[in-house]
Amino acid sequence: MDKTYVVAVFWDIMKFYDMLSLVLLVSLAIESGFPLELLAMEIFWHVCPRLVKVAGWTHDVPLFNDRGLLAGLRFSNSLARIMIYPIIEALHWRLPQNVRFEASCVVHDVTEYVFADTEQTAIVHAKHAIRIMLSQMCVHELVVSQKSTCIASTQG
């Protein structure tokens, strides 16, 4: 039985919902065909002024927001995916065609797997994939958390 070498990278994006660039998100949402009327209403909820209330006291100066999504709104996860999918797509287009690669995404947690016939090939392609991910994270103004992990294994 042949061995397959696997390198898995588990990406954790720091303060993902809090740090999203809404300007970039709107641009990507329009580009992906997200309905404009729905997008306008959804973004309104994310940028509306917020008041701090504590034990009946309300701060008299509203807080304004130009970054981040409120995690509990109906389309927050859909908009989050709009931010992540171009990053994963870049991996698919920029890795060599002969690289067996898989990626999975649960909202903002991204996992990438690189498979190869030799350990050295797996490591070389995984390093290339990591460079692509890091550059795409920078383009999308996202910060990789120190909790991100890389694991190598042998199957077979």
C-alpha positions as CSV (number, residue, x, y, z in Angstrom):
1,M,0.0,0.0,0.0
2,D,1.3,3.4,-0.9
3,K,1.8,6.1,1.7
4,T,0.2,9.5,1.4
5,Y,1.7,12.4,3.2
6,V,-0.7,15.0,4.5
7,V,-0.2,18.5,5.9
8,A,-3.2,20.2,7.5
9,V,-3.4,23.8,8.4
10,F,-6.2,25.0,10.8
11,W,-6.6,28.7,10.4
12,D,-8.1,30.8,13.1
13,I,-8.8,34.4,12.2
14,M,-8.4,36.9,15.0
15,K,-11.5,38.8,16.0
16,F,-13.1,37.8,12.7
17,Y,-16.6,39.3,13.1
18,D,-15.2,42.4,14.9
19,M,-12.6,43.3,12.4
20,L,-14.2,42.8,9.0
21,S,-13.8,45.7,6.6
22,L,-17.4,46.6,5.8
23,V,-16.2,48.6,2.7
24,L,-14.5,45.5,1.3
25,L,-17.4,43.3,2.4
26,V,-19.9,45.4,0.5
27,S,-17.7,45.3,-2.6
28,L,-17.3,41.5,-2.5
29,A,-21.1,41.1,-1.8
30,I,-22.0,43.1,-4.8
31,E,-19.4,41.2,-6.9
32,S,-20.9,37.9,-5.8
33,G,-24.5,38.9,-6.7
34,F,-25.9,39.4,-3.2
35,P,-29.2,41.2,-3.6
36,L,-28.6,45.0,-3.3
37,E,-31.7,45.8,-1.3
38,L,-31.1,43.1,1.2
39,L,-27.4,44.1,1.4
40,A,-28.3,47.7,2.1
41,M,-30.7,46.7,4.9
42,E,-28.3,44.2,6.4
43,I,-25.3,46.6,6.4
44,F,-27.6,49.3,8.0
45,W,-27.9,47.1,11.1
46,H,-24.1,46.6,11.3
47,V,-23.2,50.3,11.1
48,C,-26.1,51.9,13.0
49,P,-25.1,53.9,16.1
50,R,-25.0,51.9,19.4
51,L,-25.8,53.2,22.8
52,V,-24.3,51.7,26.0
53,K,-26.8,51.0,28.7
54,V,-25.9,49.9,32.2
55,A,-28.4,49.5,35.1
56,G,-30.8,52.2,33.7
57,W,-28.0,54.6,32.8
58,T,-27.4,55.4,29.1
59,H,-24.2,56.9,27.8
60,D,-25.2,60.1,26.0
61,V,-22.8,59.7,23.1
62,P,-23.6,56.9,20.6
63,L,-20.8,54.7,19.3
64,F,-20.4,54.5,15.6
65,N,-19.0,51.4,13.8
66,D,-17.3,51.1,10.4
67,R,-15.8,47.6,10.9
68,G,-17.2,44.3,11.9
69,L,-20.5,42.3,11.8
70,L,-22.9,41.7,14.5
71,A,-22.7,37.9,14.8
72,G,-26.4,37.2,15.5
73,L,-28.1,38.8,12.6
74,R,-29.9,36.7,9.9
75,F,-27.3,37.1,7.1
76,S,-24.1,37.6,9.2
77,N,-22.8,34.1,8.4
78,S,-23.6,34.5,4.7
79,L,-21.7,37.8,4.6
80,A,-18.8,36.2,6.5
81,R,-18.6,33.5,3.9
82,I,-18.5,36.1,1.1
83,M,-15.4,37.4,2.8
84,I,-13.7,33.9,3.1
85,Y,-14.6,32.2,-0.2
86,P,-12.4,34.4,-2.4
87,I,-9.4,33.5,-0.1
88,I,-10.1,29.8,-0.6
89,E,-10.7,30.3,-4.3
90,A,-7.3,31.9,-4.6
91,L,-5.7,28.8,-3.2
92,H,-7.5,26.6,-5.8
93,W,-6.3,28.8,-8.7
94,R,-2.8,29.5,-7.6
95,L,-1.7,26.1,-6.4
96,P,-0.2,23.9,-9.2
97,Q,-2.7,21.6,-10.9
98,N,-1.0,18.4,-9.8
99,V,-1.4,19.3,-6.1
100,R,-4.1,17.3,-4.3
101,F,-5.7,20.0,-2.2
102,E,-8.8,20.2,-0.1
103,A,-10.3,23.1,1.9
104,S,-13.2,23.3,4.2
105,C,-14.8,26.3,5.8
106,V,-17.2,26.7,8.7
107,V,-17.9,30.4,8.5
108,H,-14.5,31.8,9.5
109,D,-12.7,28.7,10.5
110,V,-10.7,27.5,7.5
111,T,-8.9,24.2,7.2
112,E,-6.7,23.3,4.3
113,Y,-5.2,19.9,3.5
114,V,-2.3,19.2,1.1
115,F,-1.7,15.6,0.0
116,A,1.4,14.2,-1.7
117,D,3.3,11.0,-2.4
118,T,6.5,12.2,-0.6
119,E,7.0,14.1,2.6
120,Q,9.1,16.7,0.9
121,T,6.5,17.4,-1.8
122,A,3.8,17.7,0.8
123,I,5.9,20.2,2.8
124,V,6.8,22.3,-0.3
125,H,3.2,22.5,-1.5
126,A,1.9,23.2,2.1
127,K,4.4,26.1,2.4
128,H,3.2,27.5,-0.9
129,A,-0.4,27.2,0.2
130,I,0.4,28.9,3.5
131,R,2.0,31.8,1.7
132,I,-1.1,32.2,-0.5
133,M,-3.4,32.2,2.5
134,L,-1.3,34.7,4.4
135,S,-1.2,37.1,1.4
136,Q,-4.9,36.7,0.8
137,M,-5.6,37.4,4.5
138,C,-3.6,40.6,4.2
139,V,-5.5,41.6,1.0
140,H,-8.8,41.1,2.9
141,E,-7.5,42.9,6.0
142,L,-7.8,39.9,8.2
143,V,-5.3,38.9,10.9
144,V,-4.3,35.3,11.6
145,S,-4.5,34.3,15.2
146,Q,-1.6,32.6,17.1
147,K,-4.1,29.7,17.7
148,S,-3.7,28.7,14.0
149,T,-2.0,25.2,13.8
150,C,-0.2,23.1,11.2
151,I,-0.1,19.3,11.5
152,A,1.7,16.8,9.3
153,S,0.8,13.1,9.1
154,T,1.3,9.9,7.0
155,Q,-1.6,7.8,5.8
156,G,-1.2,4.2,4.7
